[in-house]
Amino acid sequence: MQAASMNTKGLLFKLTALIMALTFVFVIVFSYYSIFQGLWVKNDYKQVAALFDLEDMSISGTGVMSRFLPLLEQNEHTSGFVHIPNTGIQYPVMQTIDNPHYYSNHDFGKKGSRFGTPYFNENNLLLIDNFNYIIYGNNTNDGQMFSDLTKYAGPDYYANAPVVYMSTLFEEHPYKIFAAFVADSDVDYQRTGFYDADEFLLYAAEARMRSLITTPVEVEENDSLLTLVCPYGEYSGARFVVLARRVREMESVMDSYESATVQENPLMPKRWYTLKGLPQPEYQSKFVLEKKQDPPESTTTSYDTVSSEPETVSSEPVSSRTSLPQSSSKASVTSSKKPSSSSSKVPSISPSKPIEDKPGETSVPSSTPSAVAPPVTLGNLTVSNSTGQKITGTPEVIISQIVEAEIGGSFETEALKAQAVAAYSYFLANGAASGSAPYSPLKTPTTKTTNAVKSVLGKVVTYKDKDKDKVAATYFYAMSAGFTALPQDIWNSSLGYLTTSVESKEPVDNPNVYFESEYTITAADLAKKLSVDLNAVPDHAKLVTITKKDARNLYVVTVNIATKGSQKGNSFRSSVGSTLLRSPAFDIQYNEENDSFTFSVKGFGHGVGMSQRGANEYAKLGWTYDRILNHYFQNIKIEQVT
């Protein structure tokens, strides 16, 4: 018995020793991994940053800044670059619309990582200029990613690093930091658009009230913003936010920032006062907060799925036009002046790494839409969003979000109204009120957009079909080639309300909207897109040739594809890529020297029906929404559904 007891004690001792040894090894390995993982990540991103030439400001032939091409070759989600001199922040900025927070826990190489990679808010529309760019990054507490942001709580750090340089794919701007504050889900710090100058200035003023430091940087109604966000360890759900405004034309970056001081009694989030046991201040935010889930803290170790914001009736638009306020005068907080519209930036895209975006155009019909009678009452509409989810809501709710996604509140009010009526009519004609769920981009609307939709709620475009009123499928798209196209030239069917190619006033002199674009692709790459064996085409110049254009010699009606035969010009455009070949109004030039094709393109979209840019130009001339619609569509009536 005594021997057995000793054996048992010996086994227990050995087992305990083994567990302690394994625990010790685990602690050593984990500590080693934690320490050296940070060093590995730091080295990896140093190599990534080295690919980005900070001095190269040239523009490639695709409209993308040349400095981004090496990064795009590595990762097609590259959408920008952020750099703050005298800090550790120098990183590419990513964007993935379908999974907005993917890079909260994935590195630049798309591998799971607690460090993640900085990324844009999904509502930032990166083909155009924005009111407020928002970039999220992790706080790893070791000087990497956005850890250094929290140091802006002190004026000395701010004075040494007051300027942020942020590049999108198309341009770079410096931004002067003017506020740094603590936020959480009760604070509205993720606003990407503003109804008017008053709202914009109030937003900036509230940020100053919250700021832990006072700065000498002023904010005016014409400014645009950059917001940097990272988790903040003071309590769960807290975020540290650094807000900057763009350096103005002819303004020096090298100002004196030493006058920054610590702000006494800054406005903190409500939860902060509760946790501290302090009384809440009487101040009430001027903003009605749209409840949004904050970006994740990126501490998960599972990389198969990434949590994202809950799905509502808002999703990333297919095409969008949120732009900066452009009023010329300065304003105070009490100013009533609203920002006027500004043009979008929509460049041609590199063929090797296309950016995932589509022109703002209605879907190509597989056949003529079924003739639908106007509804008797305003019933609900059902559409499918970008993830395929069916969304049902009232016409006011659904159409407001469609209009915001399609053109945005920066457009003229009468253009917004025309878009609202066209969208309501188009989706009725395609079954949104009668069992179908046609696809549409959706986005949370601004007050301006909602008010425009309300003013024409129930207005529908109709035409006569065998002596009966039917709803017209009022097609729309981003920008014509100077004249509209006929449906029989673009597709295969004619429509009684689209019988004439009409002139469309487009912003052709505005270089930022890329009315004209070019796309170059090698014969080998084009053959792959067209599923053609290039070896069977002795003369590569004949891989694709234009065989017919429309009566105005603008839109390509048919092309001939070697070994395959005739194809509609717009179908060919879809095969190549509708964001690369931006419209079926193109010419082709073959370059024998490098065996490539260059497409010279006008406009953006299929060209049938209403040009959104054209509608906005006519609205600027004082045209009303009904005049705009009657210009683009023939033989129609605009009726009221009650």
C-alpha positions in Angstrom: 0.0 0.0 0.0 2.8 2.4 0.9 4.6 1.6 -2.4 1.4 2.3 -4.3 0.9 5.6 -2.5 4.4 6.6 -3.3 4.0 5.8 -6.9 0.8 7.8 -7.1 2.5 10.8 -5.5 5.4 10.4 -7.9 3.1 10.4 -10.9 1.2 13.5 -9.6 4.6 15.2 -9.0 5.7 14.4 -12.6 2.3 15.5 -14.0 2.5 18.7 -12.1 6.0 19.3 -13.2 5.0 18.6 -16.9 2.1 21.0 -16.7 4.3 23.7 -15.2 7.0 23.1 -17.9 4.4 23.2 -20.7 2.9 26.4 -19.2 6.3 27.9 -19.0 7.1 27.0 -22.6 3.7 28.3 -23.7 4.3 31.7 -22.0 7.8 31.9 -23.5 6.5 31.0 -27.0 3.5 33.4 -26.7 5.6 36.2 -25.4 8.2 35.6 -28.2 5.4 35.5 -30.8 3.7 38.7 -29.5 7.0 40.6 -29.4 8.4 39.4 -32.7 5.0 39.4 -34.5 5.0 43.2 -34.0 8.5 43.4 -35.4 7.5 41.2 -38.4 4.5 43.3 -39.1 6.5 46.5 -38.8 9.0 45.2 -41.3 6.3 44.0 -43.7 4.6 47.4 -43.7 7.9 49.2 -44.1 8.3 47.2 -47.3 4.8 48.0 -48.4 5.4 51.7 -47.7 8.6 51.6 -49.7 6.5 50.7 -52.8 4.7 54.1 -52.5 6.8 56.9 -53.8 5.9 60.0 -51.8 7.6 62.3 -54.3 5.9 60.9 -57.4 2.9 63.1 -58.2 2.5 62.0 -61.8 -0.8 60.6 -63.2 -0.7 57.3 -65.2 -2.6 56.9 -68.4 -5.5 55.4 -66.5 -6.1 58.5 -64.4 -4.7 56.8 -61.3 -1.6 58.3 -59.6 1.5 56.4 -60.8 2.6 56.0 -57.2 -0.3 53.6 -56.5 0.4 51.2 -59.4 2.9 49.0 -57.4 0.5 48.8 -54.5 -2.5 47.9 -56.8 -0.4 45.1 -58.3 0.0 43.7 -54.8 -3.6 44.3 -53.6 -6.5 45.5 -55.7 -8.3 46.8 -52.6 -5.7 49.6 -52.3 -7.7 52.8 -52.3 -5.5 55.4 -50.7 -2.4 56.2 -48.5 -2.1 58.1 -45.3 1.1 59.6 -43.9 1.7 61.8 -40.9 5.3 63.1 -40.7 7.0 62.7 -37.4 4.8 59.8 -36.4 4.7 56.1 -37.2 1.7 56.4 -39.4 2.6 55.7 -43.0 0.2 53.1 -44.5 -1.9 52.2 -47.5 -5.7 52.6 -46.9 -8.0 49.9 -48.1 -11.7 49.7 -49.0 -13.9 46.6 -49.5 -17.6 47.6 -50.0 -19.1 44.2 -49.7 -17.3 43.5 -46.3 -16.6 47.0 -45.0 -14.5 45.9 -42.0 -12.5 43.2 -43.6 -9.2 45.0 -43.1 -9.9 45.5 -39.4 -8.2 42.1 -38.9 -6.5 41.4 -42.2 -3.1 42.6 -43.3 -2.1 44.1 -46.7 -1.5 40.5 -48.0 -5.1 39.5 -47.0 -3.9 37.3 -44.1 -5.6 37.3 -40.8 -3.8 39.7 -38.4 -4.7 41.5 -35.2 -2.9 44.5 -36.6 -5.2 44.8 -39.6 -4.7 47.6 -42.2 -6.2 51.1 -42.2 -9.4 51.3 -44.3 -12.0 53.8 -45.5 -15.5 54.1 -44.3 -17.7 52.2 -46.8 -19.7 55.4 -47.5 -16.7 57.2 -48.8 -17.1 57.2 -52.6 -13.6 57.1 -53.8 -14.2 57.9 -57.5 -15.2 61.4 -56.4 -14.3 64.0 -53.9 -16.0 63.7 -50.4 -17.1 66.1 -47.7 -15.4 63.9 -45.0 -13.1 61.0 -45.6 -13.1 58.6 -42.6 -10.2 56.1 -42.1 -10.2 53.5 -39.4 -7.1 51.9 -37.9 -6.2 49.6 -35.0 -4.7 50.7 -31.7 -2.0 48.1 -31.0 -0.4 50.0 -28.2 3.0 49.6 -29.7 3.4 52.6 -32.0 2.0 50.7 -35.1 -1.1 51.3 -37.1 -3.1 54.2 -35.6 -1.7 53.8 -32.0 0.0 57.2 -32.3 -3.4 58.9 -32.7 -4.0 58.8 -29.0 -0.9 61.0 -28.4 -2.8 63.9 -29.9 -4.4 64.3 -26.5 -1.4 66.5 -25.7 -0.6 69.8 -27.4 3.2 69.1 -27.6 2.7 66.0 -29.8 0.2 67.9 -31.9 2.6 70.8 -32.5 5.2 68.3 -33.7 2.9 66.5 -36.1 0.0 68.8 -37.1 -0.5 67.9 -40.7 -1.8 64.7 -42.3 -1.1 63.8 -46.0 -3.9 61.7 -47.5 -4.0 60.4 -51.0 -6.8 58.8 -52.9 -5.9 57.0 -56.1 -6.4 60.2 -58.0 -5.0 63.1 -55.9 -3.2 64.0 -52.7 -4.1 66.7 -50.2 -2.5 67.8 -46.9 -4.9 68.3 -44.0 -4.5 70.4 -40.8 -5.6 68.7 -37.6 -8.0 70.9 -35.6 -9.6 68.6 -33.1 -8.8 65.3 -31.2 -11.5 63.8 -29.0 -12.9 60.7 -27.3 -16.1 59.3 -28.9 -18.3 56.2 -28.7 -21.5 55.0 -30.2 -23.4 58.0 -28.7 -21.3 60.5 -30.5 -21.9 61.4 -34.2 -18.3 61.2 -35.6 -18.9 59.2 -38.8 -20.9 61.7 -40.9 -19.7 61.6 -44.5 -22.2 64.2 -45.9 -24.0 67.3 -44.7 -27.2 68.9 -45.7 -25.9 72.5 -45.9 -23.2 74.8 -44.7 -24.9 75.3 -41.3 -24.9 71.6 -40.5 -21.2 71.3 -41.7 -20.1 74.2 -39.5 -22.1 73.0 -36.5 -20.4 69.6 -36.9 -17.0 71.2 -36.8 -17.9 73.4 -33.9 -19.1 70.4 -31.9 -15.8 68.6 -32.6 -14.0 71.6 -31.2 -16.1 71.4 -28.1 -15.1 67.8 -27.6 -11.4 68.3 -28.5 -8.9 67.6 -25.7 -6.7 70.3 -27.2 -7.4 73.8 -28.6 -5.7 74.4 -32.0 -5.2 77.6 -34.1 -6.7 75.9 -37.2 -10.0 77.5 -38.3 -12.8 75.7 -40.2 -14.9 77.4 -42.9 -17.9 76.3 -44.9 -15.9 75.5 -48.1 -13.5 73.2 -46.2 -13.6 69.4 -46.4 -12.6 67.0 -43.7 -10.5 64.0 -42.9 -11.3 61.8 -39.9 -8.9 59.3 -38.4 -10.3 56.8 -35.9 -8.8 54.1 -33.6 -10.0 52.2 -30.5 -9.3 53.9 -27.2 -8.6 51.9 -24.1 -10.2 54.1 -21.5 -13.4 52.0 -21.6 -15.0 49.4 -23.8 -16.4 50.9 -27.0 -14.4 54.1 -26.7 -12.8 55.6 -29.8 -10.1 58.3 -30.3 -10.9 60.6 -33.1 -8.6 63.0 -34.9 -10.3 65.5 -37.2 -8.5 67.6 -39.8 -9.5 69.9 -42.6 -8.0 70.2 -46.0 -5.4 72.8 -46.7 -6.9 75.5 -48.9 -5.5 76.7 -52.2 -2.7 79.2 -51.7 -2.6 78.4 -48.0 0.7 77.5 -46.3 1.1 74.2 -44.6 4.0 75.5 -42.5 2.0 77.5 -40.0 2.8 77.9 -36.4 1.1 75.3 -34.3 2.8 75.9 -30.9 -0.2 77.9 -29.7 -2.1 74.7 -29.1 -3.1 74.1 -25.5 -5.0 71.6 -23.3 -8.7 72.4 -23.4 -10.3 72.7 -20.0 -13.5 70.7 -19.6 -13.9 69.3 -23.1 -17.3 67.7 -23.9 -17.0 64.0 -23.3 -19.3 61.1 -24.2 -22.2 60.5 -21.9 -20.8 57.1 -20.8 -17.5 58.8 -19.8 -19.4 60.9 -17.2 -21.3 57.9 -15.9 -18.2 55.8 -15.4 -16.4 58.8 -13.7 -19.4 59.4 -11.5 -19.6 63.0 -12.8 -22.7 65.1 -13.6 -23.7 65.2 -17.3 -23.3 68.6 -19.0 -26.4 70.4 -20.1 -25.2 70.6 -23.7 -27.3 68.6 -26.2 -25.8 67.6 -29.6 -27.4 69.4 -32.6 -27.3 66.2 -34.5 -29.8 63.4 -34.7 -27.5 60.5 -34.5 -28.0 57.8 -37.1 -27.3 54.7 -35.0 -24.4 52.9 -36.5 -22.2 50.1 -35.1 -18.7 51.3 -34.5 -15.9 49.6 -36.4 -14.7 46.5 -34.6 -11.8 46.6 -32.2 -10.1 44.0 -34.3 -9.0 41.7 -31.4 -10.6 38.6 -32.9 -8.4 35.7 -33.8 -10.8 34.1 -36.2 -10.3 35.2 -39.8 -12.9 33.3 -41.6 -15.5 35.9 -41.1 -15.4 39.5 -40.1 -18.2 41.3 -38.3 -19.6 44.2 -40.2 -22.3 46.8 -39.6 -25.8 45.4 -39.5 -27.7 45.5 -42.8 -30.3 48.2 -43.1 -31.9 49.6 -46.2 -28.6 51.4 -46.8 -25.7 50.0 -48.8 -22.9 51.3 -50.8 -24.0 52.9 -54.0 -23.1 51.7 -57.4 -22.4 55.2 -58.6 -22.5 58.2 -56.5 -21.8 61.7 -56.6 -21.1 63.1 -53.1 -19.0 66.2 -53.5 -17.6 69.1 -51.6 -19.4 72.3 -50.9 -18.2 75.0 -53.3 -19.7 78.2 -52.2 -17.3 81.1 -52.6 -18.2 83.1 -49.5 -17.1 82.4 -45.9 -19.7 81.7 -43.3 -20.2 81.7 -39.6 -22.2 79.1 -37.7 -25.4 81.2 -38.3 -24.9 81.3 -42.1 -27.8 80.0 -44.1 -25.9 79.5 -47.3 -26.0 76.0 -48.7 -23.2 74.4 -50.7 -23.7 74.1 -54.4 -22.9 71.0 -56.4 -19.5 70.0 -57.4 -18.3 67.6 -60.0 -17.3 64.0 -59.5 -14.0 62.5 -60.3 -14.4 59.3 -62.3 -11.2 58.4 -64.1 -10.5 55.5 -66.5 -9.2 52.5 -64.6 -6.1 50.3 -65.0 -7.0 47.2 -67.0 -4.7 44.9 -65.0 -6.3 45.7 -61.6 -9.8 47.2 -62.2 -11.5 48.9 -59.4 -14.8 47.3 -58.4 -17.3 50.0 -59.3 -20.0 50.3 -61.9 -21.5 53.3 -63.7 -24.7 54.6 -62.4 -27.0 53.1 -64.9 -30.2 51.1 -65.0 -29.8 47.4 -65.8 -29.6 46.2 -69.4 -33.0 44.7 -70.2 -33.0 41.1 -71.3 -36.3 42.0 -73.0 -38.8 44.8 -73.2 -40.2 45.4 -69.7 -43.8 44.1 -69.2 -46.3 46.9 -69.6 -47.4 47.8 -66.1 -50.4 50.0 -65.3 -49.9 52.9 -62.9 -50.7 51.8 -59.3 -53.8 53.1 -57.7 -52.2 53.8 -54.3 -48.7 54.2 -53.0 -47.9 50.7 -52.0 -44.5 49.4 -50.7 -41.6 48.7 -53.0 -39.2 45.8 -52.8 -35.6 45.9 -54.2 -32.5 43.8 -53.8 -29.4 45.4 -52.4 -25.7 44.7 -53.3 -25.7 41.5 -51.1 -28.9 40.1 -52.7 -30.9 40.8 -49.6 -34.5 41.9 -50.4 -35.4 45.3 -48.8 -39.0 46.4 -48.5 -40.2 49.9 -47.6 -42.5 52.8 -48.5 -41.8 54.6 -51.8 -40.5 57.6 -49.8 -37.9 55.4 -47.9 -36.8 53.3 -50.8 -36.7 56.0 -53.5 -34.9 58.4 -51.2 -32.1 55.9 -50.7 -32.0 55.1 -54.4 -31.7 58.7 -55.3 -28.9 59.3 -52.7 -27.0 56.3 -54.0 -27.4 57.3 -57.6 -26.6 61.0 -57.5 -26.5 62.2 -53.9 -27.5 65.4 -52.2 -24.8 67.5 -53.9 -26.9 67.6 -57.1 -29.4 70.4 -57.8 -32.8 70.0 -56.2 -34.7 69.7 -59.6 -32.2 67.1 -60.7 -32.9 65.1 -57.5 -36.6 65.4 -58.3 -36.2 64.2 -61.8 -34.1 61.3 -60.6 -36.8 60.4 -58.0 -39.6 60.3 -60.5 -37.4 58.4 -63.0 -36.4 55.9 -60.3 -39.9 55.4 -59.1 -41.2 54.8 -62.6 -38.4 52.5 -63.5 -38.7 50.3 -60.5 -42.5 50.1 -60.8 -42.1 49.1 -64.5 -39.7 46.4 -63.3 -42.0 44.9 -60.7 -40.8 46.4 -57.5 -44.4 46.8 -56.3 -45.7 43.6 -57.8 -43.6 40.7 -56.6 -40.2 41.3 -58.1 -37.2 42.7 -56.4 -35.0 44.4 -59.0 -31.5 45.3 -58.0 -30.7 48.8 -56.8 -27.9 50.6 -54.9 -29.1 52.0 -51.6 -27.7 54.6 -49.3 -28.9 56.6 -46.3 -30.3 59.8 -47.7 -29.5 63.4 -46.7 -32.3 65.7 -45.6 -32.0 67.5 -48.9 -32.5 64.3 -50.9 -35.5 63.2 -48.7 -37.2 66.6 -49.1 -36.8 66.5 -52.9 -38.3 63.0 -53.0 -41.2 64.0 -50.8 -42.0 66.9 -53.1 -42.6 64.6 -56.0 -43.8 61.5 -54.1 -46.2 59.5 -56.2 -45.3 61.2 -59.5 -44.9 58.5 -62.2 -44.0 58.7 -65.9 -46.6 57.0 -68.2 -47.0 56.4 -71.9 -49.7 55.1 -74.1 -49.6 51.4 -74.9 -52.6 50.3 -77.1 -54.6 53.3 -75.8 -53.9 52.4 -72.2 -51.6 54.3 -69.8 -48.6 52.2 -68.8 -45.6 53.0 -66.6 -42.5 53.8 -68.5 -39.2 52.1 -67.7 -37.4 55.4 -67.5 -33.8 54.3 -68.0 -31.0 56.5 -66.6 -27.2 56.5 -66.4 -24.3 58.7 -65.3 -23.4 60.8 -68.4 -24.2 60.7 -72.2 -21.7 61.1 -75.0 -23.3 64.5 -75.9 -26.5 63.0 -77.3 -28.6 60.2 -76.0 -28.7 56.7 -77.5 -31.7 54.9 -78.9 -32.7 51.6 -77.2 -32.7 49.6 -80.4 -29.1 50.7 -81.1 -27.9 49.7 -77.6 -30.1 46.7 -77.0 -32.5 45.0 -79.4 -35.9 46.6 -78.8 -37.5 50.0 -79.5 -39.7 51.8 -76.9 -42.5 54.3 -77.6 -41.2 56.8 -75.1 -37.6 56.7 -76.4 -37.9 57.5 -80.0 -35.5 60.3 -80.5 -31.8 60.8 -79.8 -31.7 64.2 -78.0 -28.8 66.5 -77.2 -27.7 66.3 -73.6 -25.8 69.1 -71.9 -22.8 67.5 -70.2 -20.0 69.1 -68.2 -17.5 68.4 -71.0 -15.2 71.2 -70.0 -14.8 70.0 -66.4 -11.7 67.8 -66.4 -12.7 66.2 -63.1 -15.7 64.2 -64.5 -13.7 62.5 -67.3 -16.3 63.1 -70.1 -13.6 61.6 -72.3 -11.5 58.7 -71.2 -9.1 56.2 -72.6 -8.6 52.5 -72.0 -5.7 50.5 -73.3 -5.4 46.7 -73.2 -3.1 44.2 -74.9 -4.5 42.0 -77.6 -3.7 39.0 -75.4 -5.7 40.3 -72.4 -8.6 41.4 -74.7 -8.7 37.9 -76.3 -9.0 36.4 -72.8 -11.9 38.7 -71.9 -13.6 37.7 -75.2 -12.8 34.0 -74.9 -11.0 34.1 -78.2 -8.0 31.9 -79.1 -5.6 34.6 -80.3 -3.5 32.0 -82.2 -6.5 31.6 -84.5 -6.3 35.4 -85.3 -3.3 36.0 -87.6 -4.0 39.7 -87.9 -4.5 40.9 -84.3 -5.8 44.2 -85.5 -8.9 42.3 -86.6 -9.5 40.8 -83.2 -12.3 43.4 -82.8 -13.6 46.0 -85.3 -16.5 48.4 -85.3 -19.0 47.4 -88.0 -21.8 49.9 -87.3 -22.5 53.1 -85.3 -25.7 55.0 -84.7 -27.0 57.8 -86.9 -25.0 60.4 -84.9 -21.8 58.4 -85.4 -21.4 58.2 -81.6 -22.6 55.0 -80.1 -21.3 51.6 -81.4 -24.2 49.5 -82.5 -22.3 46.4 -83.5 -18.7 45.1 -83.5 -17.2 42.1 -85.2 -15.2 39.7 -82.9 -12.7 37.5 -84.7 -13.8 33.8 -84.9 -17.1 34.7 -83.2 -18.9 37.2 -85.4 -21.2 40.2 -84.7 -22.0 41.4 -81.3 -23.9 44.4 -79.9 -21.6 47.3 -78.9 -22.9 47.5 -75.4 -22.6 43.7 -75.0 -19.0 44.0 -76.0 -18.6 46.7 -73.5 -19.9 44.4 -70.8 -17.5 41.7 -71.8 -14.6 44.1 -71.5 -15.8 45.7 -68.3 -18.3 48.5 -67.9 -16.1 50.5 -65.7 -13.1 50.1 -68.0 -15.0 50.8 -71.3 -17.2 53.4 -69.7 -19.8 53.7 -72.5 -20.7 52.2 -75.8 -19.7 55.5 -77.5 -16.1 54.6 -78.3 -13.5 54.4 -81.1 -10.8 51.7 -81.4 -7.2 52.1 -82.4 -4.8 49.2 -82.7 -1.1 49.8 -81.9 1.0 47.2 -83.8 4.2 48.2 -81.9 3.0 46.9 -78.6 0.1 44.7 -79.8 -2.6 46.6 -77.9 -5.9 48.3 -78.4 -6.8 51.8 -77.2 -10.4 52.7 -76.7 -11.3 56.4 -76.8 -14.6 56.8 -74.9 -17.2 59.5 -74.4 -19.7 59.5 -71.5 -20.4 57.0 -68.8 -23.2 54.5 -69.0 -25.4 53.0 -71.7 -26.7 56.3 -72.9 -30.4 55.4 -73.1 -32.8 57.7 -71.4 -31.9 60.4 -68.8 -28.3 61.4 -68.2 -27.9 62.2 -64.5 -25.1 64.7 -65.2 -27.1 66.2 -68.0 -30.1 66.6 -65.8 -28.0 68.4 -63.2 -26.6 70.8 -65.9 -30.1 71.6 -67.0 -31.2 72.1 -63.4 -28.5 74.7 -63.1 -30.0 76.5 -66.0 -33.3 76.7 -64.2 -35.1 73.7 -65.8 -37.8 72.1 -63.6 -37.8 68.3 -63.1 -40.8 67.8 -65.4 -39.1 69.8 -68.2 -36.0 67.6 -67.7 -38.0 64.4 -68.0 -39.9 65.6 -71.0 -36.6 66.4 -72.7 -35.1 62.9 -72.2 -38.4 60.9 -72.8 -40.9 61.4 -75.6 -44.6 60.9 -75.7 -45.0 60.8 -71.9 -47.2 62.1 -69.2 -46.3 62.7 -65.5 -49.2 61.5 -63.4 -49.9 61.5 -59.7 -50.5 58.4 -57.7 -52.3 59.1 -54.4 
